[in-house]
Amino acid sequence: MKCGLSLIGAAVAAFLGASAQAETLSIATVNNGDMIRMQKLAGHFTKAHPDITLNWVTLEENVLRQRVTTDIATKGGQYDILTIGTYEVPIWSKQKWLMPLDKLGSNYDADDLLPSIRSGLTIDGTLYAAPFYGESSMIMYRKDLFEKAGLTMPEAPTWTFIADAARKLTDKKAEVYGICLRGKAGWGENMAFLSAMANSFGARWFDMSWKPQFNTDAWKKTLTTYLGLMKDAGPPGASSNGFNENLALFQTGKCGMWIDATVAASFVSDPAQSKVADKVGYALAPDNGLGKRSNWLWAWTLAIPASSKKAEAAQSFIAWATSKDYLDLVAREEGWAHVPPGTRSSLYANADYRASAPFADLTLKSIQAADPTRPTVEEVPYTGVQFVAIPEFQGIGTAVGQAFSAALAGQMTADQALQSAQALTTREMTKAGYIK
């Protein structure tokens, strides 16, 4: 009997030892379709790494930003992997809040990352976040509705053309709206769109002395054009619509045009998700002939907070999820059109991908056209296309977004929203020491 007990004891000890070595990674991510797909495919990673388990915390975009920012700034340590963007990476790495990604493996091929995406995630030659997907913005439109209205979409349209077309496409009785645009308040929601739009109108957030510029004609023209367009040709309740809400509207046939992230193309063209999949065309984001289009530059990335005690396991997961092998896995499981776009040069050289993704060329052109070092018509002291790369922007951008969303909801006029934006931004920039 003693022998039997010894064997049982040895088995229990072995089990406890194995459990002690196993690690659980807590991953905070956004509820976008590509990240949902990553969770679904993560069994391939855990099968290859049986000593690692994954705990997913999936959140709406604004909530994700708030929670991960609070956690990392307070060194809360809730998460081992964060889904963050091009805005946060350089700021947080300089604060020593992120770990360098220097153990992604010899076959990771960081040199294959698109230069414009990689450069925004690299500080002093070190990568601090790995891009899961990269994006710019472009126009997705209904070719059938354009044909019915006798319109032809140029590859590089102007805002004048878009505004005219949106009104002609609108049939509110049939619940078809000429254009769907972000209205939900947030520096990464409505202000991502409006900041990029403002660039094409010659507007800018700050002059070279960091003085806010919302009291200029360029910003007034931007906002009044947007509000007028949404009133005449937009869906009801637009002040509550962000990326996912507009995606649902477009997929159900309620939008003639949608200007948003290039990553959406794989969803609107998927017959399993979109009622209009075979009717979608693509064009560059509009301009006003001033030398800047209204397209942004962004990457959703995976990064490791400095507070994590599981850096080695976390880097293993990040290497898997952002690798060329992961792109091949998605292609096998879901088809090439569903591969996360905008991160690797090799993807755009892949004939199978280009044949399956009619939006590939325009996605790459849009990403390459956005220049975060020269985002505006006039000179500015900041970098960033649809954001200003300073720590204060997260709070300021959201507050301005709330004022503009309120104007869209009819709670204030365009002039009142711009006055509010000018006052609150001036106050915060003065408090932060940018304005003397």
Secondary structure as UniProt FT lines:
FT   HELIX           2..21
FT   STRAND          23..30
FT   HELIX           33..41
FT   HELIX           43..48
FT   TURN            50..51
FT   STRAND          52..59
FT   HELIX           61..73
FT   TURN            74..75
FT   STRAND          81..85
FT   TURN            86..87
FT   HELIX           88..94
FT   TURN            95..96
FT   TURN            106..107
FT   HELIX           110..112
FT   HELIX           115..119
FT   TURN            120..121
FT   STRAND          122..123
FT   TURN            124..125
FT   STRAND          126..127
FT   STRAND          130..135
FT   STRAND          137..142
FT   HELIX           143..148
FT   TURN            149..150
FT   HELIX           159..169
FT   HELIX           172..174
FT   STRAND          176..177
FT   TURN            187..189
FT   HELIX           190..200
FT   TURN            201..202
FT   TURN            208..209
FT   TURN            214..215
FT   HELIX           217..233
FT   TURN            236..237
FT   HELIX           238..240
FT   HELIX           243..251
FT   TURN            252..253
FT   STRAND          257..261
FT   HELIX           262..264
FT   HELIX           265..268
FT   TURN            271..273
FT   TURN            275..276
FT   HELIX           277..279
FT   STRAND          280..284
FT   STRAND          298..303
FT   TURN            306..307
FT   HELIX           311..321
FT   HELIX           324..334
FT   HELIX           336..338
FT   HELIX           345..348
FT   HELIX           351..356
FT   TURN            358..359
FT   HELIX           360..369
FT   TURN            372..373
FT   TURN            391..392
FT   HELIX           393..408
FT   TURN            409..410
FT   HELIX           414..431
FT   TURN            432..433
//
